[in-house]
């Protein structure tokens, strides 16, 4: 079978995870080119991964045969780049989290890909972590009974040096704060586990860095199934990353996934204990080298399978939009100091503006 040809637009921090996943780890995919408006970044990436490099994606997509483009640019530019590429070059799109900053942009991305019959994939690689998959299976089997509470904690370290590396970081127009950037994966996991949110109340502060947006925040979410969700997110942990965790508590059981990348099964307790349960803690534990985890390989393999077999992906544009709407509602609550009901039309949310 001929391999699907990938190109990467944006050679920043996350490029490494995509490039390494595509260089020999996925049998039906090949990386053919990279692009960044910064020549040094593009050249460095091209040389490292032994592919052609460009400073214009128009030039790249005119010269190269490409099936799928991964959009790895600033979050606030995801929509512009995705829509432009689909309209001009008719490729499928993989876009890093968050898919966009405004709901209007997210809807335009979904509509454009539908119009040109191209698939839109939003990167949520933590859904593919082994402990997360096992937790999801337990939920689908009804082992928790009625869910009472779900909690995610992101306690990471991002110093001023991190934000100074690129002018767009920590800005409302192109990035957002800890809720949008670092915690978006965890908010997605919470919503994936607990279902439809109906309201949220949130608070935030900026403590240890000089940025437009927040480095610390908390949110309390009410879900349709009656559960309460808690989001605790900060990049003001010092001196290093502490945890990225997910807890689900129900009437018949409790599961806690910890580590710093939602990668380590720490608690697996159910009233109806089985023989398999005794091995869960030892079997479902991963130790990734950083907070990005191991999920990009599995995620991009799912992308390839979806394109080749024309099947629905685990995280398409509509699925990716769900957590973005909740994040927008979190910021709306912060600005209004009120509980915000979903679905809603953002009025004071600064994200993307």
N, C-alpha and C positions, 0 to 999 in steps of 0.2 A: 504494500500500500504506500502511495506517495505521502510524504510527511506534510503536515500543516506547517506553513511558513509564518513565523512570528517576527514582528518588528517592535522595538521598544521606543517610545517617545518620552524623553525625560531621563537623564542620567544622574539622578540624585541618590539619596540614601537607600531607597528601596530597590533600585535597579538590580543590585547584587542578588537578591532573592529570586527575582524573575529570571535573570540570566543564568544563574546556576541551576535553576530548575529545568530550564530549556536546553542546557548543554549536556545532553547525554542521559538525563534522568527520566525523560518521557519518550517512549519508543516511537510515537507517531507525531512528534513535534521537532522542529528545528528552528533555531534562532538565526536570522539572516542579516539583520541590520539593527543599528541603534541610532538615536538622534537626540541632540540637545543644542539649544541656541548658543551655548557656551562651547566653543571649539575644543578647549582643553578637556572638558568633561567628556565630550563625545569621542574624542580621539583616545583618551585613556580607557574608556569602556570598550571601544572597538578593538583596540590593541589587546586588551586583557582577554576578551572573549573571542578574538580572532574572527570578527565579522566586519562588514563595511560600516562606516560611520558617516553621519551627515549633520549639518547644522540647520537643515530645513526638512521638515517631514514631507513637504510637497516634492522636493527633489528626490528624497528617499523613496517615496511611494510611486513616483514616476519611473524611476530606474529599477526598482526591485519588485519582484513578484511576491506579494504578501497576502496571506489569508486572514490573519488576525493581528490587530494592533493593540498593544498594551499601553494605556495612557497612564504615565507615571509622573505627570507634571504637577504643578501646584494645585491644590484642591479647588481653588476658585477658578481655575482654567480647564478643569476636566470637561465641563459641558461644551465649551467653545471648541476645544480640540476634537472631542468625540464627534460632535455634530458635523464639523467641517470635514473630517476624514470619511465619515460614512457617506456624506453627500457627494464628495468628489471621487472617492476611490472604492466605495462599496465593499469595505472589509467588515468582518465581525470586530467587536470592541470588547476588550477587557479593561476595566477602569479600577484603579486603586480606590481604597476607601478615603473619605466618603465619596460617593459617586458624584456629588455636587455639593454646593453650600446652600442653595435655595431650592425650594420645592418646584418653583417655576422652571428652573434649569433642568432638574431631574425629569420633569414631565416632558420637556422638549427632547431630551436624550431618548427617552422611551418611545416617544412618538416618531422620531426620525428613524430609529432602528426598525420600528414596525413598518414604516412607510417603504423602506428599502429592503425589507425582508431580511434584515441582518440581526444577529444575536447580540445582546448586550449582557455582559457578565460583570458583576461587582465583586471585588476581592474581599472575601470574608474567610480567610484561611483557618481561623481558629475553630470553625465548625468541623474541621477535619482532624482535629486533635483526637487521639485515641480515647482519653478519658471523657471528652465531650461527646463523642459518638456513643460511648457506653451509657452516659447519662441520658442522652436522647432516647436510646432504646428503652431504658427503664421507664421514662415518661410515657412513651407510646404504648407500653405494656400496662400502664395504669398502676405501677407498683407504688407510687407515692400516695395514691388516693387523692383527696382534695389538697391542692397546694395552698400553703399558708403564706409563704414568703420566699422571695428570691433576692439574692444580694450579689452585686459585683463590686470588687475593689480593684482599683488601679493605683498602686503606690509606686510611682516611678520617679526617676531623677532626670531632670532636664535643666541644665545650668544656663546662665546667660550666654556662655560660649556657644551652646547649641543653637540658641535663637539668633545669635549674631552671624552664624554661618551663611544664612540667606535672609535677605530683607523681607521676604514674604512671610516668614515664620512668625506666628503669634499675632497676625493681622486679621481683622474682620473680613477684609475683602478677598483674601486668598487662602486663609488657613483655618481660622477659628482657634479656640483654646483647647484645654485638656479634654473637654467633652467631645469635641468634634474630631480631634486628631487622635490622641492616644487612647481614649476610652470608647471610640466608636465601635470597635470590634466587640467589646464587652457589653455595651448597650444592645448590640445586635444579638448576642448570645442570650441575654436576659429576656429579650422580646421573643426570641425563637423558642425558648423554654416555656415562658408563661403565657404567650399568646397576645391578644389584642389589648393595648393599653387604652384606658378611657380618660385618664387625667394625670397631671404631673404638677408638683410644686418643687421649686429648686432655688438654691442659693449658691453664690460663688464669690471668690475673692482672688486677688492677685497678690501673692506674698513675697516671693523671693527673686522675681525677675522683672525686668522692665519691658513689658509687652502691652499691646492694646487689650488683649483678651485675658481670660482667667487661667491661673495655674492650679487652682483648687476649687472643687465644687461638690455639692451633694444634691441628690434628687430623690424624691419619694413619688413612686408611680403606683396608681391604682389600675388593676387589670380587670378585664371583663369577667374572668373566672373567679373573682373575689380576692385574689392574691394581692399582696403588697410587694412592690419591688423597691429596692434601695440601690442607688448608684453612688459610690464614693470614689472620687477621682482626683488625683493630684500628680503633678510633676515636681512638687516641692519636697519630695522625700530626699533626705541626705544621709549619707554621702553617695548612695548608689541605689539602683532598682531593688525594690523589696518584694512586691508581689503583683500578680494579675490573677485574680481569683473569682470563682463563681460558686455560690451556695444555693441549693434548693432544699426547702423544708416542707414536708407534707405530713398528713395525718398518719401515714404508714411508713415513712422513711425519711432519711436525711443523707444528702450527698454534698461533699465539699471538694472542689477541684482547686488546687493552689499552684504553687510554683510562681515564677515571674512571667509565665506566658500561658496560663490556664492549661498546664501540662502535667500536673501531678495529682493523681487521685489520692486525697488525704483522708476522706471519710466516706464510707459506704455502708450505711446501716439501714436495714429494713426489718420490719416486724416478721414478715414471711421469709426468713432467711433460707437461702438455698446453698447447696454444696459449692456452686460456682462463686457465690458471694465471698467465700473465704479466701479466694485467690485474686479477687479484683484489685486490692491495693498493691499487690506485687506485680501483677500483669499489666495494669494500665497506668504506667508511669513513664513519662518521656523526659529527657533532659536536654533541651535545646541550648545552643550556645548563646542565644540572646532572646530578647522579648518578641522577636518575629516568629519564633517557633519553627516547626517543620512543615507547616501546612501548605506552603505554596506549590510544592510538587504535586500533592494530592489534588489541590484546587485546580491547577492548570491541566492535570490529567482529566479531570471532570469536564473542563472546558472543551478539550479535544474530543472526548467521547460524545458530548452534546452536539458539537458541530458535525462530526462524522456520522452519527446515528440520527441526527435531527431530533433529539430528545430535549426535554426541559432540564435546565441546569438547576442545581441546588440554590444558587443565588443569582437570579436574573435581575433585570432592572426594576421590576415591580417589587421584588423581595428586598432589594437594596434600598428602595425608597422608604420602606417602613421605618427603619431605624433613623433615617434622615429626618423624617417627619417628627419623630419623638425628640430628636436632638434640637430641632427648631422650636418645638414646644417647650423644651427645657430653657432655652434662651429667652423665649417669650415670657415665661414665668419669672425668670431672673429680672427682666426689665420692668415688669409690671408688679412684681412682688405679690402675685396672685396665683392661685391654682388655675391651670389652663386645661380646658377640655380638648380631647382629640375627637373628631377631626376638627381642624381649625384653619383659619387663614392668618398667617403671620402679619402682625402690624408693627410691633416694636422690636422684633428680633433683629439684631445687628448682623447676623451671619450672612456673608456674601455681599455686604454693602459697605 
